[in-house]
Amino acid sequence: MHPDDQSTLGPLPDAVLWDMDGTLVNTEPYWIAAELALAERDGGTWTAADGLSIVGSSLTYAAQQLRERAGVRGSDNEIIEDLLDRVVEQVRVHGIPWRPGAAELLEALRQAGVPCALVTMAYSALAHVVVEGTPEGSFAVVLTGDMVTRGKPHPEPYLTAAERLGVDPSRCVAIEDSTTGLASAEAAGTRAIGVQLLLPIPKAPGRSRLNQLDEIVLDDLRHVMAGEVIDLL
């Protein structure tokens, strides 16, 4: 986006921390379809709007909401396992639904030697299917919802990912698609970029906002690290 000479720019982030669902890949429709299928199976009512209301939340919270609001039967773990099985199957059948510009930015970071972490509230079963579809070495750390005690919007996921990378969160850029995820990243002290998809991303101090990741180039991350806000919404 910026035409600046690279010599005038500051450094790239020490690491980039990626959300997965809705940010790196557009699997949110798969999750909503799985939720609708479970509600229908158990004779309950669940809508696409209900699905949107839990975007970015932990799978434990999603399971609780499906049980309380849609009458889905089973324990948290049983509901989560059923959801995951359905979403993983859709990814295996239809392939990885990359968001525009996401794979290209991920590859540019790999070529530039900037380590990346996947920080997702999805569980390992789905995250590893996505990671397997990326070039080797794309992610130095994979942190999933079944690896943390407190999920997003708590800062634990991003703090843990930064710690495992051996970097200061304030020297990282986090990329998210939900206010829940952005709250987690910002509470951890990272620079944050919201890439809008299913839900509007409100303005917030220091928060950059995009429609999709093909709107920026690698050097834009230097501007973000320097404190510039890029707002294309």
Summary of the structure (lengths in Angstrom):
residues: 233
radius of gyration: 17.4
end to end distance: 14.2
largest distance: 61.9
contacts: 797
relative contact order: 0.19
helix: 46%
strand: 12%
